[in-house]
Amino acid sequence: MTKKSQDQMAAYSEAAKSGLYAKHSGMTGKYDNVRRLWEDEITRFFLRPHLHDLIERCRQSMRRVRILDLGCGSADGYELLAGVRDRDADLRQVEVNMLTPEVLGLYRGVDLNEDLLAQAAELYGHHPKMAFTQGDFSQGLPLEKDEQLFDLYFTSFGTCSHHNDDETAIRLLTEIAERTAEHCLIHCDWLGRYSYEWQSLWTHDIAQQKNMDYVVSYIYEKAEREARRDELQHLTLRLISRREAEAIAGEASKRSGVNIKPLCFYDRSLFTGRHMDTGDYNPHAQPIRAAVNALHEVNLRTDLNDLLIDYVPKPGFDFLNRYFEHVQLCWNYVVHYVSELLVSYDPASRAFTDELPEPPAACPAVVTEMLDRMKRVVEGTGWYGMGLPRENIIEPQLGYALRYVVSHLQQGQGCGHGHVGIFEINRS
């Protein structure tokens, strides 16, 4: 292990020992509502069709799927993959997950941090088809020379950004390509170069700002975060755009002589990344993640005004400013519309007392679709007196509507907290 790797691992050890990396959910912590119900689900949404094809390919070859999770942490990748569902499943079906015991051959998690590996082993060490090993994937593919190959090489939540030097990322992809006999999928997850969270780091010359000093401050509440500012751990993490990701895959293809084909790129957490709440890298950032967390909290009524985004443009970045401005306007329109629904709906008559506004002609179809859906949700549940319908039905559905909007308006250019590329190697 290199000295640099040892220093970086201290940040994850601190997080694990804090107790805030525990597998619980809610308003705070690593596994908060946004993590479970937005970030994980957005990843599953984009991965689903490719995982479906991979499973079918393995089935046709009379074998089961083997998964290598690079930077697995406490088995986060397994939990994410195990939750990918078959959206065509009939309502009467009970088993809707794709990665069933009949499908999974082996999941192996590799991580450098001993504390996170210990947590993973405690949770899943009893599972006969799961294994965890210590390894540094920034130093090459952590496989034995004669080890059986894998069908899916998976990373999640910015793990690929530990490749601070593109050379190590190219080497990893090259080794995967050289060792792939027939077919595999590669899921590469970086930090997005143009996230609004770190707008202060945007630059036209990407060679000037390849890496960022990433502070693991979000695991603490604001008061404790400020009190412990001098002792917080720092990570050096690579920022990436689609163009850079394509260049890395292209160079690995050239060196290996094997085509590493991009299947899709997507951005995750456009306005809901963790550092929106800390404001560490953007003085204009708003705590939108906290507001979205509240939407999904049981029995909690949210002030919808807390959800409204006021995007502040950065001079000289017209394309990015237009894009974020557009997403912001669409987001805010959905929030305003639902506010109107709540004000004008009369539970006694089960009808709206005021005429609802018509969306602008230029409103994207994904937005008008969500407006109609939210109207139906309020009509269908607003009269239901039991179980706090606003807190436990309407507000979570507003959260899903906003998630749908940003997922479909994202462009896969590196504008989210996470920027992900899904690649395929197909020698056949």
C-alpha positions as a Markdown table, in Angstrom:
| # | Residue | x | y | z |
|---|---|---|---|---|
| 1 | Met | 0.0 | 0.0 | 0.0 |
| 2 | Thr | 1.4 | 3.4 | -0.9 |
| 3 | Lys | 1.8 | 6.2 | 1.6 |
| 4 | Lys | -0.8 | 8.2 | -0.3 |
| 5 | Ser | -3.3 | 5.3 | -0.2 |
| 6 | Gln | -2.7 | 5.0 | 3.6 |
| 7 | Asp | -3.5 | 8.7 | 4.1 |
| 8 | Gln | -6.7 | 8.5 | 2.0 |
| 9 | Met | -7.9 | 5.5 | 3.9 |
| 10 | Ala | -7.9 | 7.4 | 7.2 |
| 11 | Ala | -10.9 | 9.4 | 6.0 |
| 12 | Tyr | -13.0 | 6.2 | 5.5 |
| 13 | Ser | -11.8 | 4.8 | 8.8 |
| 14 | Glu | -12.9 | 8.0 | 10.6 |
| 15 | Ala | -16.3 | 7.8 | 8.8 |
| 16 | Ala | -16.8 | 4.1 | 9.7 |
| 17 | Lys | -15.9 | 4.7 | 13.4 |
| 18 | Ser | -18.2 | 7.7 | 13.7 |
| 19 | Gly | -21.2 | 5.4 | 13.5 |
| 20 | Leu | -22.6 | 7.5 | 10.8 |
| 21 | Tyr | -21.7 | 5.0 | 8.1 |
| 22 | Ala | -24.0 | 2.5 | 9.9 |
| 23 | Lys | -26.7 | 0.8 | 7.7 |
| 24 | His | -29.6 | 2.9 | 8.8 |
| 25 | Ser | -31.7 | 5.4 | 7.0 |
| 26 | Gly | -33.3 | 8.8 | 7.7 |
| 27 | Met | -32.5 | 12.4 | 7.5 |
| 28 | Thr | -28.7 | 12.1 | 8.1 |
| 29 | Gly | -25.9 | 9.7 | 7.7 |
| 30 | Lys | -24.4 | 7.9 | 4.8 |
| 31 | Tyr | -27.5 | 5.9 | 4.2 |
| 32 | Asp | -30.0 | 8.8 | 4.3 |
| 33 | Asn | -33.3 | 8.9 | 2.4 |
| 34 | Val | -31.7 | 10.6 | -0.6 |
| 35 | Arg | -29.0 | 7.9 | -0.8 |
| 36 | Arg | -31.4 | 5.0 | -0.6 |
| 37 | Leu | -34.4 | 6.4 | -2.5 |
| 38 | Trp | -32.7 | 8.7 | -5.1 |
| 39 | Glu | -29.0 | 7.9 | -5.7 |
| 40 | Asp | -29.3 | 4.2 | -5.5 |
| 41 | Glu | -32.5 | 4.2 | -7.5 |
| 42 | Ile | -31.1 | 6.4 | -10.2 |
| 43 | Thr | -28.1 | 4.1 | -10.6 |
| 44 | Arg | -30.5 | 1.1 | -10.8 |
| 45 | Phe | -32.6 | 2.9 | -13.4 |
| 46 | Phe | -29.7 | 3.4 | -15.8 |
| 47 | Leu | -28.1 | 0.1 | -15.1 |
| 48 | Arg | -31.3 | -2.0 | -15.3 |
| 49 | Pro | -31.4 | -2.7 | -19.1 |
| 50 | His | -27.7 | -3.5 | -19.3 |
| 51 | Leu | -27.8 | -5.8 | -16.3 |
| 52 | His | -30.9 | -7.5 | -17.8 |
| 53 | Asp | -29.0 | -8.1 | -21.1 |
| 54 | Leu | -26.0 | -9.4 | -19.1 |
| 55 | Ile | -28.1 | -11.9 | -17.1 |
| 56 | Glu | -29.8 | -13.1 | -20.3 |
| 57 | Arg | -26.4 | -13.6 | -22.0 |
| 58 | Cys | -25.2 | -15.6 | -19.0 |
| 59 | Arg | -28.4 | -17.7 | -19.0 |
| 60 | Gln | -28.0 | -18.5 | -22.7 |
| 61 | Ser | -24.4 | -19.7 | -21.9 |
| 62 | Met | -25.7 | -21.9 | -19.1 |
| 63 | Arg | -23.8 | -20.1 | -16.3 |
| 64 | Arg | -24.4 | -17.6 | -13.5 |
| 65 | Val | -23.2 | -14.0 | -13.2 |
| 66 | Arg | -19.9 | -13.2 | -11.5 |
| 67 | Ile | -19.5 | -9.7 | -10.1 |
| 68 | Leu | -16.3 | -7.9 | -8.9 |
| 69 | Asp | -17.0 | -4.8 | -6.9 |
| 70 | Leu | -14.0 | -2.6 | -6.9 |
| 71 | Gly | -14.0 | -0.3 | -3.8 |
| 72 | Cys | -16.9 | -2.2 | -2.3 |
| 73 | Gly | -16.8 | -0.5 | 1.1 |
| 74 | Ser | -19.2 | -2.3 | 3.4 |
| 75 | Ala | -20.8 | -4.2 | 0.5 |
| 76 | Asp | -22.6 | -1.1 | -0.8 |
| 77 | Gly | -22.3 | -2.4 | -4.4 |
| 78 | Tyr | -24.0 | -5.7 | -3.6 |
| 79 | Glu | -26.9 | -4.0 | -1.9 |
| 80 | Leu | -27.3 | -1.6 | -4.8 |
| 81 | Leu | -27.2 | -4.4 | -7.4 |
| 82 | Ala | -29.4 | -6.7 | -5.3 |
| 83 | Gly | -32.1 | -4.1 | -5.4 |
| 84 | Val | -32.3 | -3.8 | -9.2 |
| 85 | Arg | -35.9 | -4.8 | -10.1 |
| 86 | Asp | -37.6 | -6.1 | -13.1 |
| 87 | Arg | -39.9 | -3.3 | -14.1 |
| 88 | Asp | -42.0 | -5.6 | -16.3 |
| 89 | Ala | -42.9 | -7.8 | -13.3 |
| 90 | Asp | -46.6 | -8.5 | -12.9 |
| 91 | Leu | -48.2 | -7.0 | -9.8 |
| 92 | Arg | -49.1 | -10.4 | -8.6 |
| 93 | Gln | -45.4 | -11.5 | -8.5 |
| 94 | Val | -43.5 | -11.6 | -5.2 |
| 95 | Glu | -39.9 | -11.9 | -6.5 |
| 96 | Val | -39.1 | -8.9 | -8.7 |
| 97 | Asn | -35.4 | -8.5 | -8.2 |
| 98 | Met | -33.1 | -9.4 | -11.1 |
| 99 | Leu | -30.2 | -10.7 | -9.1 |
| 100 | Thr | -31.9 | -13.8 | -7.6 |
| 101 | Pro | -29.9 | -16.7 | -6.0 |
| 102 | Glu | -30.4 | -18.6 | -9.3 |
| 103 | Val | -28.7 | -15.8 | -11.2 |
| 104 | Leu | -25.8 | -14.9 | -8.9 |
| 105 | Gly | -22.7 | -17.1 | -9.2 |
| 106 | Leu | -20.3 | -15.0 | -7.1 |
| 107 | Tyr | -20.0 | -11.5 | -5.7 |
| 108 | Arg | -16.5 | -10.5 | -4.6 |
| 109 | Gly | -15.9 | -7.2 | -3.0 |
| 110 | Val | -12.4 | -5.6 | -3.0 |
| 111 | Asp | -11.5 | -2.6 | -0.8 |
| 112 | Leu | -8.4 | -1.1 | 0.7 |
| 113 | Asn | -10.0 | -0.1 | 4.0 |
| 114 | Glu | -9.9 | -2.7 | 6.7 |
| 115 | Asp | -12.7 | -1.2 | 8.8 |
| 116 | Leu | -15.2 | -1.1 | 5.9 |
| 117 | Leu | -14.2 | -4.7 | 5.0 |
| 118 | Ala | -14.8 | -5.8 | 8.6 |
| 119 | Gln | -18.3 | -4.2 | 8.4 |
| 120 | Ala | -19.0 | -6.0 | 5.2 |
| 121 | Ala | -17.9 | -9.3 | 6.6 |
| 122 | Glu | -20.0 | -8.8 | 9.7 |
| 123 | Leu | -23.1 | -8.2 | 7.5 |
| 124 | Tyr | -22.5 | -10.8 | 4.7 |
| 125 | Gly | -19.7 | -13.1 | 5.8 |
| 126 | His | -22.3 | -15.9 | 6.2 |
| 127 | His | -23.4 | -15.6 | 2.6 |
| 128 | Pro | -21.9 | -18.6 | 0.7 |
| 129 | Lys | -21.6 | -16.7 | -2.6 |
| 130 | Met | -20.0 | -13.5 | -1.2 |
| 131 | Ala | -16.4 | -12.9 | -0.5 |
| 132 | Phe | -14.4 | -9.9 | 0.6 |
| 133 | Thr | -10.7 | -9.3 | 0.1 |
| 134 | Gln | -8.3 | -6.4 | 0.7 |
| 135 | Gly | -6.8 | -4.8 | -2.4 |
| 136 | Asp | -5.8 | -1.6 | -4.1 |
| 137 | Phe | -7.5 | -1.4 | -7.5 |
| 138 | Ser | -5.6 | 1.8 | -8.3 |
| 139 | Gln | -2.5 | -0.4 | -8.6 |
| 140 | Gly | -4.0 | -2.7 | -11.2 |
| 141 | Leu | -6.8 | -5.3 | -11.5 |
| 142 | Pro | -6.8 | -7.2 | -8.2 |
| 143 | Leu | -7.1 | -10.7 | -9.7 |
| 144 | Glu | -4.8 | -13.7 | -9.4 |
| 145 | Lys | -3.2 | -14.8 | -12.6 |
| 146 | Asp | -5.4 | -18.0 | -13.0 |
| 147 | Glu | -8.5 | -16.6 | -11.3 |
| 148 | Gln | -11.8 | -17.1 | -13.1 |
| 149 | Leu | -13.0 | -13.9 | -14.9 |
| 150 | Phe | -16.0 | -11.8 | -14.0 |
| 151 | Asp | -19.0 | -10.7 | -16.0 |
| 152 | Leu | -19.5 | -7.3 | -14.3 |
| 153 | Tyr | -16.8 | -5.0 | -13.0 |
| 154 | Phe | -18.7 | -2.6 | -10.7 |
| 155 | Thr | -17.8 | 0.6 | -9.0 |
| 156 | Ser | -20.2 | 3.0 | -7.2 |
| 157 | Phe | -20.3 | 6.5 | -5.6 |
| 158 | Gly | -17.2 | 8.1 | -7.0 |
| 159 | Thr | -14.9 | 5.1 | -6.4 |
| 160 | Cys | -13.2 | 5.6 | -9.8 |
| 161 | Ser | -12.2 | 9.1 | -8.7 |
| 162 | His | -9.5 | 7.5 | -6.5 |
| 163 | His | -7.6 | 7.2 | -9.8 |
| 164 | Asn | -6.0 | 10.6 | -9.4 |
| 165 | Asp | -3.7 | 9.9 | -12.4 |
| 166 | Asp | -5.5 | 8.8 | -15.6 |
| 167 | Glu | -2.7 | 6.4 | -16.2 |
| 168 | Thr | -3.9 | 4.1 | -13.4 |
| 169 | Ala | -7.5 | 4.1 | -14.7 |
| 170 | Ile | -6.3 | 3.4 | -18.2 |
| 171 | Arg | -4.2 | 0.5 | -16.9 |
| 172 | Leu | -7.1 | -1.0 | -15.0 |
| 173 | Leu | -9.4 | -0.9 | -18.0 |
| 174 | Thr | -6.7 | -2.2 | -20.2 |
| 175 | Glu | -6.1 | -5.2 | -17.9 |
| 176 | Ile | -9.9 | -5.9 | -17.8 |
| 177 | Ala | -10.0 | -5.8 | -21.6 |
| 178 | Glu | -7.0 | -8.0 | -22.1 |
| 179 | Arg | -8.3 | -10.7 | -19.7 |
| 180 | Thr | -11.9 | -10.7 | -21.0 |
| 181 | Ala | -12.4 | -13.8 | -23.2 |
| 182 | Glu | -15.8 | -13.0 | -24.5 |
| 183 | His | -18.0 | -10.4 | -22.8 |
| 184 | Cys | -18.3 | -8.2 | -19.8 |
| 185 | Leu | -19.8 | -5.0 | -18.5 |
| 186 | Ile | -17.8 | -2.2 | -16.7 |
| 187 | His | -19.6 | 0.3 | -14.5 |
| 188 | Cys | -17.3 | 3.3 | -13.8 |
| 189 | Asp | -18.4 | 5.8 | -11.2 |
| 190 | Trp | -16.6 | 9.2 | -10.8 |
| 191 | Leu | -17.3 | 12.6 | -9.3 |
| 192 | Gly | -18.7 | 14.9 | -12.0 |
| 193 | Arg | -16.5 | 17.8 | -13.1 |
| 194 | Tyr | -19.3 | 20.3 | -13.4 |
| 195 | Ser | -21.4 | 19.6 | -10.3 |
| 196 | Tyr | -23.1 | 22.7 | -8.9 |
| 197 | Glu | -21.9 | 21.7 | -5.5 |
| 198 | Trp | -18.3 | 22.7 | -6.4 |
| 199 | Gln | -19.0 | 25.4 | -8.9 |
| 200 | Ser | -16.0 | 27.3 | -7.6 |
| 201 | Leu | -13.8 | 24.5 | -9.2 |
| 202 | Trp | -15.2 | 24.9 | -12.7 |
| 203 | Thr | -12.6 | 25.6 | -15.2 |
| 204 | His | -12.3 | 25.9 | -19.0 |
| 205 | Asp | -8.9 | 24.3 | -18.9 |
| 206 | Ile | -9.5 | 20.9 | -17.5 |
| 207 | Ala | -5.8 | 20.2 | -17.1 |
| 208 | Gln | -5.7 | 22.9 | -14.4 |
| 209 | Gln | -8.2 | 21.1 | -12.1 |
| 210 | Lys | -8.1 | 17.4 | -12.5 |
| 211 | Asn | -8.4 | 16.6 | -8.8 |
| 212 | Met | -10.2 | 18.2 | -5.9 |
| 213 | Asp | -9.5 | 18.3 | -2.2 |
| 214 | Tyr | -12.7 | 16.5 | -1.0 |
| 215 | Val | -13.6 | 17.1 | 2.6 |
| 216 | Val | -15.6 | 14.3 | 4.3 |
| 217 | Ser | -17.6 | 16.9 | 6.3 |
| 218 | Tyr | -21.1 | 15.8 | 5.4 |
| 219 | Ile | -21.2 | 13.0 | 7.9 |
| 220 | Tyr | -21.6 | 15.5 | 10.7 |
| 221 | Glu | -24.4 | 18.0 | 11.6 |
| 222 | Lys | -23.6 | 21.6 | 10.9 |
| 223 | Ala | -22.5 | 22.6 | 14.4 |
| 224 | Glu | -20.3 | 19.6 | 14.9 |
| 225 | Arg | -18.9 | 20.0 | 11.3 |
| 226 | Glu | -17.8 | 23.5 | 12.1 |
| 227 | Ala | -16.4 | 22.6 | 15.5 |
| 228 | Arg | -14.3 | 19.7 | 14.0 |
| 229 | Arg | -13.3 | 21.6 | 10.8 |
| 230 | Asp | -9.5 | 21.3 | 11.5 |
| 231 | Glu | -9.6 | 17.6 | 12.2 |
| 232 | Leu | -11.8 | 16.5 | 9.2 |
| 233 | Gln | -10.2 | 14.1 | 6.8 |
| 234 | His | -9.4 | 15.1 | 3.2 |
| 235 | Leu | -9.4 | 13.0 | 0.0 |
| 236 | Thr | -7.8 | 13.8 | -3.3 |
| 237 | Leu | -10.4 | 12.8 | -5.9 |
| 238 | Arg | -10.5 | 13.0 | -9.7 |
| 239 | Leu | -13.2 | 15.2 | -11.3 |
| 240 | Ile | -14.3 | 14.0 | -14.7 |
| 241 | Ser | -16.5 | 14.9 | -17.7 |
| 242 | Arg | -17.9 | 12.7 | -20.3 |
| 243 | Arg | -15.2 | 13.7 | -22.8 |
| 244 | Glu | -12.5 | 12.7 | -20.3 |
| 245 | Ala | -14.1 | 9.4 | -19.5 |
| 246 | Glu | -14.4 | 8.6 | -23.2 |
| 247 | Ala | -10.7 | 9.5 | -23.7 |
| 248 | Ile | -9.7 | 7.1 | -20.9 |
| 249 | Ala | -11.7 | 4.2 | -22.3 |
| 250 | Gly | -10.4 | 5.0 | -25.8 |
| 251 | Glu | -6.8 | 4.9 | -24.7 |
| 252 | Ala | -7.4 | 1.6 | -22.9 |
| 253 | Ser | -9.0 | 0.2 | -26.1 |
| 254 | Lys | -6.0 | 1.3 | -28.1 |
| 255 | Arg | -3.5 | -0.3 | -25.7 |
| 256 | Ser | -5.4 | -3.6 | -25.3 |
| 257 | Gly | -6.5 | -3.9 | -28.9 |
| 258 | Val | -10.0 | -4.6 | -27.6 |
| 259 | Asn | -12.9 | -2.2 | -28.1 |
| 260 | Ile | -14.3 | -0.9 | -24.8 |
| 261 | Lys | -17.7 | 0.4 | -26.1 |
| 262 | Pro | -19.5 | 3.1 | -24.1 |
| 263 | Leu | -23.2 | 2.1 | -23.7 |
| 264 | Cys | -24.4 | 5.1 | -21.8 |
| 265 | Phe | -23.3 | 8.0 | -19.5 |
| 266 | Tyr | -25.5 | 9.5 | -16.8 |
| 267 | Asp | -25.2 | 12.2 | -14.1 |
| 268 | Arg | -26.5 | 11.5 | -10.6 |
| 269 | Ser | -27.6 | 14.1 | -8.0 |
| 270 | Leu | -27.7 | 17.3 | -10.0 |
| 271 | Phe | -29.0 | 19.4 | -7.0 |
| 272 | Thr | -29.0 | 16.9 | -4.2 |
| 273 | Gly | -25.4 | 15.9 | -3.7 |
| 274 | Arg | -24.1 | 15.9 | -0.1 |
| 275 | His | -22.1 | 19.1 | -0.4 |
| 276 | Met | -25.2 | 21.1 | -1.4 |
| 277 | Asp | -25.9 | 21.1 | 2.3 |
| 278 | Thr | -22.4 | 21.8 | 3.5 |
| 279 | Gly | -21.7 | 24.6 | 1.0 |
| 280 | Asp | -18.0 | 23.8 | 1.3 |
| 281 | Tyr | -17.3 | 24.5 | -2.4 |
| 282 | Asn | -20.1 | 26.8 | -3.4 |
| 283 | Pro | -21.2 | 29.8 | -1.3 |
| 284 | His | -24.6 | 29.8 | -3.2 |
| 285 | Ala | -25.4 | 26.2 | -2.5 |
| 286 | Gln | -28.7 | 25.5 | -0.7 |
| 287 | Pro | -29.5 | 22.6 | 1.6 |
| 288 | Ile | -31.7 | 20.9 | -1.0 |
| 289 | Arg | -30.7 | 17.4 | 0.1 |
| 290 | Ala | -32.0 | 18.1 | 3.5 |
| 291 | Ala | -35.3 | 19.2 | 2.1 |
| 292 | Val | -35.6 | 16.2 | -0.2 |
| 293 | Asn | -34.7 | 13.9 | 2.8 |
| 294 | Ala | -37.7 | 15.5 | 4.6 |
| 295 | Leu | -40.0 | 14.6 | 1.8 |
| 296 | His | -39.3 | 10.9 | 2.4 |
| 297 | Glu | -39.3 | 11.0 | 6.2 |
| 298 | Val | -42.3 | 9.2 | 7.9 |
| 299 | Asn | -44.9 | 11.5 | 9.6 |
| 300 | Leu | -42.9 | 14.6 | 8.8 |
| 301 | Arg | -44.6 | 17.5 | 7.0 |
| 302 | Thr | -42.2 | 19.5 | 4.8 |
| 303 | Asp | -42.2 | 23.2 | 4.0 |
| 304 | Leu | -42.2 | 23.0 | 0.2 |
| 305 | Asn | -40.6 | 26.4 | 0.0 |
| 306 | Asp | -37.4 | 24.7 | 1.2 |
| 307 | Leu | -37.3 | 22.8 | -2.0 |
| 308 | Leu | -37.1 | 25.8 | -4.3 |
| 309 | Ile | -33.8 | 26.2 | -6.1 |
| 310 | Asp | -32.2 | 29.6 | -6.8 |
| 311 | Tyr | -29.4 | 28.7 | -9.2 |
| 312 | Val | -26.7 | 31.3 | -9.3 |
| 313 | Pro | -24.8 | 31.3 | -12.7 |
| 314 | Lys | -21.0 | 31.4 | -13.0 |
| 315 | Pro | -19.9 | 34.0 | -15.6 |
| 316 | Gly | -18.2 | 32.5 | -18.7 |
| 317 | Phe | -20.0 | 29.2 | -18.5 |
| 318 | Asp | -23.0 | 29.9 | -20.7 |
| 319 | Phe | -23.8 | 26.3 | -21.7 |
| 320 | Leu | -23.7 | 25.0 | -18.2 |
| 321 | Asn | -25.7 | 28.0 | -16.9 |
| 322 | Arg | -28.4 | 27.5 | -19.5 |
| 323 | Tyr | -28.6 | 23.8 | -18.6 |
| 324 | Phe | -28.8 | 24.2 | -14.8 |
| 325 | Glu | -31.2 | 27.1 | -15.2 |
| 326 | His | -33.5 | 24.9 | -17.3 |
| 327 | Val | -33.4 | 22.0 | -14.8 |
| 328 | Gln | -34.0 | 24.5 | -11.9 |
| 329 | Leu | -37.1 | 26.0 | -13.6 |
| 330 | Cys | -38.6 | 22.6 | -14.3 |
| 331 | Trp | -37.9 | 21.5 | -10.7 |
| 332 | Asn | -39.4 | 24.6 | -9.2 |
| 333 | Tyr | -42.4 | 24.4 | -11.5 |
| 334 | Val | -43.3 | 21.0 | -10.1 |
| 335 | Val | -42.9 | 22.2 | -6.6 |
| 336 | His | -45.1 | 25.3 | -7.2 |
| 337 | Tyr | -47.7 | 23.2 | -8.9 |
| 338 | Val | -47.9 | 20.7 | -6.0 |
| 339 | Ser | -48.2 | 23.6 | -3.6 |
| 340 | Glu | -51.2 | 24.9 | -5.6 |
| 341 | Leu | -52.7 | 21.4 | -5.5 |
| 342 | Leu | -52.5 | 21.2 | -1.7 |
| 343 | Val | -53.9 | 24.7 | -1.3 |
| 344 | Ser | -56.8 | 24.2 | -3.7 |
| 345 | Tyr | -57.9 | 20.7 | -2.8 |
| 346 | Asp | -60.9 | 20.3 | -0.6 |
| 347 | Pro | -61.0 | 16.9 | 1.2 |
| 348 | Ala | -64.7 | 17.2 | 2.1 |
| 349 | Ser | -65.9 | 17.6 | -1.6 |
| 350 | Arg | -62.9 | 15.6 | -2.9 |
| 351 | Ala | -62.4 | 18.3 | -5.6 |
| 352 | Phe | -60.1 | 21.2 | -6.3 |
| 353 | Thr | -61.8 | 24.6 | -5.4 |
| 354 | Asp | -59.6 | 26.6 | -7.8 |
| 355 | Glu | -58.7 | 26.3 | -11.4 |
| 356 | Leu | -55.3 | 24.8 | -11.7 |
| 357 | Pro | -52.6 | 26.6 | -13.8 |
| 358 | Glu | -51.8 | 25.3 | -17.3 |
| 359 | Pro | -48.1 | 24.6 | -17.8 |
| 360 | Pro | -46.2 | 26.8 | -20.3 |
| 361 | Ala | -46.1 | 25.5 | -23.9 |
| 362 | Ala | -42.4 | 25.0 | -23.7 |
| 363 | Cys | -42.7 | 22.7 | -20.6 |
| 364 | Pro | -40.9 | 19.4 | -21.3 |
| 365 | Ala | -43.1 | 16.3 | -21.5 |
| 366 | Val | -41.4 | 14.7 | -18.5 |
| 367 | Val | -42.6 | 17.7 | -16.4 |
| 368 | Thr | -46.2 | 17.7 | -17.6 |
| 369 | Glu | -46.3 | 13.9 | -17.0 |
| 370 | Met | -45.3 | 14.5 | -13.4 |
| 371 | Leu | -47.8 | 17.3 | -13.0 |
| 372 | Asp | -50.6 | 15.0 | -14.1 |
| 373 | Arg | -49.3 | 12.3 | -11.8 |
| 374 | Met | -49.2 | 14.5 | -8.8 |
| 375 | Lys | -52.7 | 15.8 | -9.5 |
| 376 | Arg | -53.9 | 12.2 | -9.5 |
| 377 | Val | -52.0 | 11.5 | -6.3 |
| 378 | Val | -53.6 | 14.4 | -4.5 |
| 379 | Glu | -57.1 | 13.5 | -5.9 |
| 380 | Gly | -56.7 | 9.9 | -4.9 |
| 381 | Thr | -55.4 | 10.3 | -1.4 |
| 382 | Gly | -56.0 | 13.8 | -0.2 |
| 383 | Trp | -59.4 | 12.9 | 1.3 |
| 384 | Tyr | -57.9 | 9.9 | 3.1 |
| 385 | Gly | -57.9 | 11.0 | 6.7 |
| 386 | Met | -55.9 | 8.1 | 8.2 |
| 387 | Gly | -52.2 | 7.7 | 8.1 |
| 388 | Leu | -51.3 | 11.4 | 7.4 |
| 389 | Pro | -51.8 | 11.4 | 3.6 |
| 390 | Arg | -49.7 | 14.5 | 2.9 |
| 391 | Glu | -46.7 | 13.4 | 5.0 |
| 392 | Asn | -46.7 | 9.7 | 4.1 |
| 393 | Ile | -48.2 | 9.6 | 0.6 |
| 394 | Ile | -48.2 | 12.9 | -1.2 |
| 395 | Glu | -44.8 | 14.2 | -0.2 |
| 396 | Pro | -42.9 | 11.0 | -1.0 |
| 397 | Gln | -44.6 | 10.9 | -4.4 |
| 398 | Leu | -43.5 | 14.5 | -4.9 |
| 399 | Gly | -40.0 | 13.3 | -4.2 |
| 400 | Tyr | -40.3 | 10.5 | -6.8 |
| 401 | Ala | -41.7 | 13.0 | -9.3 |
| 402 | Leu | -38.7 | 15.4 | -8.8 |
| 403 | Arg | -36.3 | 12.4 | -9.1 |
| 404 | Tyr | -38.0 | 11.4 | -12.4 |
| 405 | Val | -37.6 | 14.9 | -13.7 |
| 406 | Val | -33.9 | 15.3 | -13.0 |
| 407 | Ser | -33.2 | 11.8 | -14.1 |
| 408 | His | -34.7 | 12.4 | -17.5 |
| 409 | Leu | -33.3 | 15.9 | -18.0 |
| 410 | Gln | -29.8 | 14.9 | -17.2 |
| 411 | Gln | -27.4 | 14.8 | -20.2 |
| 412 | Gly | -24.6 | 12.6 | -19.0 |
| 413 | Gln | -21.9 | 15.3 | -19.3 |
| 414 | Gly | -20.5 | 15.4 | -15.8 |
| 415 | Cys | -23.0 | 17.9 | -14.2 |
| 416 | Gly | -24.0 | 15.8 | -11.2 |
| 417 | His | -22.3 | 14.9 | -8.0 |
| 418 | Gly | -21.7 | 11.5 | -9.7 |
| 419 | His | -20.8 | 10.9 | -13.3 |
| 420 | Val | -21.1 | 7.3 | -14.5 |
| 421 | Gly | -20.2 | 5.5 | -17.6 |
| 422 | Ile | -21.3 | 2.0 | -18.5 |
| 423 | Phe | -19.0 | 0.2 | -20.9 |
| 424 | Glu | -19.2 | -3.1 | -22.7 |
| 425 | Ile | -16.5 | -5.5 | -24.0 |
| 426 | Asn | -17.8 | -7.9 | -26.5 |
| 427 | Arg | -15.3 | -10.0 | -28.3 |
| 428 | Ser | -17.9 | -12.2 | -29.9 |
